[in-house]
Amino acid sequence: MPWTETRPMQRLDFIRACHAGTDSFSALCRLFGISRKTGYKWLQRFDPSDLSSLSDRSRAPHSHSRTVPDDIAGQLTALRQKHPDWGPKKLRMWLLNHHVDFTVPAASTIGDILKREGLVPDKKRKRRTPGNRQPLTIISENNQVWSADFKGKFRLLSREYCHPFTLTDNHSRYLLSCRGTDRESEPFVRQCLTDAFLEYGLPEVLRTDNGQPFAGTGIAGLSRLAVWLIKLGIRPERIRKGHPEENGRHERMHRSLKSAVKQGNTFMTMEEQQRWFSDYREEFNHERPHEALAGATPGTVWKPSNRHWDGSVPEYAYPEGGTVYRVKSRGTLYMGKKGTVFLSEALTDEYIMLEEQDDGLEAIIFNGITLAYYDRKTQSVLRID
């Protein structure tokens, strides 16, 4: 059994009793509440000229099999300083991807080195709010769902505001666009999307939040931008209000971008800031390992869409079986003697089709997408968004 609550003077008493020889060694061990093994240890360790020989010694190992050499620790420190927003896991993935000529330490060991070098800031733990993490569309391949949003504005060194617009592919996490502007506007977003569609092709779905210019107040939350997307054969998909986690993959990229901007990467002019955005996009896509991709970079996973686009908006031919109407000014639909019903200003001058359903309602269809239902009895529009 171990020595229980003893002090060096108690151990000295044990040594003296052993040297007196009045009792057997076993009896003395029982008297002092120690094992024979412990008793022999203190007899061998005792030095009459040094009472500290009976003090407890450090139990730390003399050497450690996981000790990282100084030169490797230096390389880890330099890599962290080059990428201050990368954590231990991402640093380790980068080293593995680049086949360095030394054994890559565990992420926990890298974390210890970063803490020792003062490269890990103290963080207040935030309580996680539970929410629905399931995507609105089950994502299984590239260009199935793209996500678009404005990252929160920040000030340039000139005190001018910069609003970064971002566009990503949900499957590969590839950052398709990262462009700054002095204000959020529909023409700017449309131009960013146009450039991306011309270069990379069209996605099936574009997922956004409910802010401008992505959503409006009419049926199906349509905006002029959403109408344009539908005419290109892209289905707008909006997350629920107050549920940014439904666009979680894109929001995670925003966290990384925000962290990188905070590392002193703000500039005097929008042009200088845009050059940095372009460099960041290159690093994000082709250098930065992604945990959700098993350490691969988005650029090794993503491929351009096979839905090529030449910049034109195709005409849509409605099938037989319904009645086609042209939406009037201010987004109203003229229903003859029954008057008009409001749909959405975003649909002004567009053609929609009403198609009778089995339940007596009529589906309001725009370019193959059902937006809402019309009830002729009550002359009302039944929203489904």
Secondary structure, DSSP 8 states (H G I E B T S, - for coil): ----S--HHHHHHHHHHHHHTSS-HHHHHHHHT--HHHHHHHHHH-BTTBGGGGS----S-SS-TT---HHHHHHHHHHHHHSTT--HHHHHHHHHHTT-SS----HHHHHHHHHHTT-S-------------S-SS---STTSEEEEEE---EE-TTS-EEEEEEEEETTT--EEEEEEESS--HHHHHHHHHHHHHHH---SEEEE-SSTTT--SSGGG--HHHHHHHHTT-EEEE--TT-GGGGHHHHHHHHHHHHHHHTT---SSHHHHHHHHHHHHHHHHHTS--GGGTT--HHHH----SS---S--------SSSEEEE--GGGEEE-GGG-EEE--GGGTT-EEEEEE-TTS-EEEEETTEEEEEEETTTTEEEE--
